[in-house]
């Protein structure tokens, strides 16, 4: 299931596009910009993704 971030009541397809809409800057990494807190632990979306996705199988 693909999730979207909403900024200014508009859904954005990627963390980068949502962060750019929120800040007005084209030079921003949305995966590092957006943060979430789970069980009292704050982390970036990049940290969450790295901890919760499987590595690609060897080719």
Rosetta constraint file for C-alpha pairs under 8 A:
AtomPair CA 3 CA 13 HARMONIC 7.83 0.50
AtomPair CA 4 CA 11 HARMONIC 5.81 0.50
AtomPair CA 4 CA 12 HARMONIC 5.65 0.50
AtomPair CA 4 CA 13 HARMONIC 5.46 0.50
AtomPair CA 4 CA 14 HARMONIC 6.83 0.50
AtomPair CA 5 CA 11 HARMONIC 5.52 0.50
AtomPair CA 5 CA 12 HARMONIC 5.41 0.50
AtomPair CA 5 CA 13 HARMONIC 7.07 0.50
AtomPair CA 5 CA 14 HARMONIC 7.28 0.50
AtomPair CA 5 CA 15 HARMONIC 6.81 0.50
AtomPair CA 5 CA 18 HARMONIC 6.34 0.50
AtomPair CA 6 CA 10 HARMONIC 5.13 0.50
AtomPair CA 6 CA 11 HARMONIC 4.18 0.50
AtomPair CA 6 CA 12 HARMONIC 5.98 0.50
AtomPair CA 6 CA 18 HARMONIC 7.06 0.50
AtomPair CA 7 CA 11 HARMONIC 6.48 0.50
AtomPair CA 7 CA 12 HARMONIC 7.33 0.50
AtomPair CA 7 CA 18 HARMONIC 6.22 0.50
AtomPair CA 7 CA 21 HARMONIC 7.00 0.50
AtomPair CA 7 CA 22 HARMONIC 6.34 0.50
AtomPair CA 8 CA 22 HARMONIC 7.76 0.50
AtomPair CA 11 CA 18 HARMONIC 7.87 0.50
AtomPair CA 12 CA 17 HARMONIC 6.21 0.50
AtomPair CA 12 CA 18 HARMONIC 5.36 0.50
AtomPair CA 13 CA 17 HARMONIC 6.97 0.50
AtomPair CA 13 CA 18 HARMONIC 7.56 0.50
AtomPair CA 14 CA 18 HARMONIC 6.34 0.50
AtomPair CA 14 CA 30 HARMONIC 7.85 0.50
AtomPair CA 15 CA 19 HARMONIC 6.03 0.50
AtomPair CA 15 CA 29 HARMONIC 7.85 0.50
AtomPair CA 15 CA 30 HARMONIC 4.52 0.50
AtomPair CA 15 CA 31 HARMONIC 5.80 0.50
AtomPair CA 15 CA 34 HARMONIC 7.38 0.50
AtomPair CA 16 CA 20 HARMONIC 6.10 0.50
AtomPair CA 16 CA 28 HARMONIC 6.96 0.50
AtomPair CA 16 CA 29 HARMONIC 5.66 0.50
AtomPair CA 16 CA 30 HARMONIC 3.91 0.50
AtomPair CA 16 CA 31 HARMONIC 6.67 0.50
AtomPair CA 17 CA 21 HARMONIC 6.18 0.50
AtomPair CA 17 CA 30 HARMONIC 7.24 0.50
AtomPair CA 18 CA 22 HARMONIC 6.16 0.50
AtomPair CA 18 CA 30 HARMONIC 7.09 0.50
AtomPair CA 19 CA 23 HARMONIC 6.06 0.50
AtomPair CA 19 CA 28 HARMONIC 6.99 0.50
AtomPair CA 19 CA 29 HARMONIC 7.45 0.50
AtomPair CA 19 CA 30 HARMONIC 5.09 0.50
AtomPair CA 19 CA 33 HARMONIC 6.81 0.50
AtomPair CA 19 CA 34 HARMONIC 7.39 0.50
AtomPair CA 20 CA 24 HARMONIC 5.28 0.50
AtomPair CA 20 CA 25 HARMONIC 5.21 0.50
AtomPair CA 20 CA 26 HARMONIC 5.64 0.50
AtomPair CA 20 CA 27 HARMONIC 7.76 0.50
AtomPair CA 20 CA 28 HARMONIC 6.57 0.50
AtomPair CA 20 CA 30 HARMONIC 7.52 0.50
AtomPair CA 21 CA 25 HARMONIC 7.59 0.50
AtomPair CA 28 CA 33 HARMONIC 7.32 0.50
AtomPair CA 29 CA 33 HARMONIC 6.05 0.50
AtomPair CA 30 CA 34 HARMONIC 5.94 0.50
AtomPair CA 31 CA 44 HARMONIC 6.55 0.50
AtomPair CA 31 CA 45 HARMONIC 5.00 0.50
AtomPair CA 31 CA 46 HARMONIC 4.89 0.50
AtomPair CA 32 CA 44 HARMONIC 5.28 0.50
AtomPair CA 32 CA 45 HARMONIC 6.23 0.50
AtomPair CA 32 CA 46 HARMONIC 5.89 0.50
AtomPair CA 33 CA 44 HARMONIC 6.90 0.50
AtomPair CA 33 CA 45 HARMONIC 7.89 0.50
AtomPair CA 34 CA 44 HARMONIC 5.81 0.50
AtomPair CA 34 CA 45 HARMONIC 6.00 0.50
AtomPair CA 35 CA 42 HARMONIC 6.67 0.50
AtomPair CA 35 CA 43 HARMONIC 5.48 0.50
AtomPair CA 35 CA 44 HARMONIC 4.28 0.50
AtomPair CA 35 CA 45 HARMONIC 5.91 0.50
AtomPair CA 36 CA 42 HARMONIC 5.57 0.50
AtomPair CA 36 CA 43 HARMONIC 5.63 0.50
AtomPair CA 36 CA 44 HARMONIC 6.31 0.50
AtomPair CA 36 CA 45 HARMONIC 7.06 0.50
AtomPair CA 37 CA 41 HARMONIC 5.19 0.50
AtomPair CA 37 CA 42 HARMONIC 4.19 0.50
AtomPair CA 37 CA 43 HARMONIC 6.38 0.50
AtomPair CA 38 CA 42 HARMONIC 6.59 0.50
AtomPair CA 43 CA 47 HARMONIC 5.98 0.50
AtomPair CA 43 CA 48 HARMONIC 6.53 0.50
AtomPair CA 44 CA 48 HARMONIC 6.31 0.50
AtomPair CA 45 CA 49 HARMONIC 5.97 0.50
AtomPair CA 46 CA 50 HARMONIC 6.12 0.50
AtomPair CA 47 CA 51 HARMONIC 6.23 0.50
AtomPair CA 48 CA 52 HARMONIC 6.14 0.50
AtomPair CA 49 CA 53 HARMONIC 5.87 0.50
